[in-house]
Amino acid sequence: MTITTLSRREFDKDVNKAQKAAQGGPVFITDQGRPVHVLLTIEEYQRITRHPINIVEWLAMPGVVDLEFDPPRLRGSLYQPADLSCLLVARKS
């Protein structure tokens, strides 16, 4: 896969060039040196957007052995550790 970078001005001058470059990989379009857009073929876009995004969909996929899953960590005022002390009291009874 080849990554191509074009300035916005280059893109505006030669859209055809950008479309041809997208056949080989993503085309980053920059504005003042910063990437602001990415041009992809529709096939590449569909390929990367059809991937499952959560663990439930991953687990439902037959034949998947290796999963990379990094669950988000809860932080902030809404997060509180679970209070499991009630389980200890019930067990002693």
N, C-alpha and C positions, 0 to 999 in steps of 0.2 A: 504494500500500500504506500502510495506517495502522497505526502501532504504538501499542498501548494498554498502559498500566501500571496495575496494580491492586495494592493491598496485599493481604496474605494474608487479612486480616479482610474486606476488600471482596469478595474472591473467595469466601470461605466464605459470606458473606451472600447473594450473588447469582451463582451458578454460571452460570445462564442468560444473564446479561449478558455474562459472559466468553466463553461459547460463541458468542454473536451477534457479539461484537467480533472473535473469531478468524476470522470469515468475511471480514473486510476486511484481516487481517494478524495478525502475532504479538501475543500478549498476554503481557507480562512480569508475573510475580507476584513481589512484593517482600516481604521480611521485614526489618523495621527499616531500610527504605530501600534495601536491597541486593537486586538481582534474584536469585532462587533457582530459579525455574522459568519455562518458556516454554510457552504453550498454542498449538498449531497445529491447523489442520484436517488430517485424514488425507491429503487431496490434497496439501497443501503439504509435509507431512512426506515423503510418497513422492517428490515432485518434488525436494526437496533431498537426499534420501538415495540417489537412483538415479544421481547423477552419478559418472562415473569418478573414481577417486582417485589413479591413478598414470599415469605417462607411457606405459606399455605399452598401457593401455586407451585413452588419448587417441589414440595413434598408430593404433590399430586402427579408429578411428571415421572412416568415409568422409565426405568433404566438410568436415572441420574444417580451417580454414586458420590461424586465429590461436590459438595456445596460450599460456597464461600458466603457466609452470612454473618454480618456484624450488626447486631441489633442496636438501635439507638439507646444511649444511656439517658435515664431520666435525671433531670437536674432542675433546680429552682424550687420555688416555694410550694409547688404542687406535689413534689416528691416527698414521700415519707416511708421509711422502712416498715415492713410488715411487723405487727406485734403478735408474736406467736406464744406469748406467755399463757394464754388461755389453754393451749394444748398441754402445757405442763401441768396446770391445775387439774384438768380433766383426767389426765393419766394417773395422777396420784390417788384419785377417788376410787 
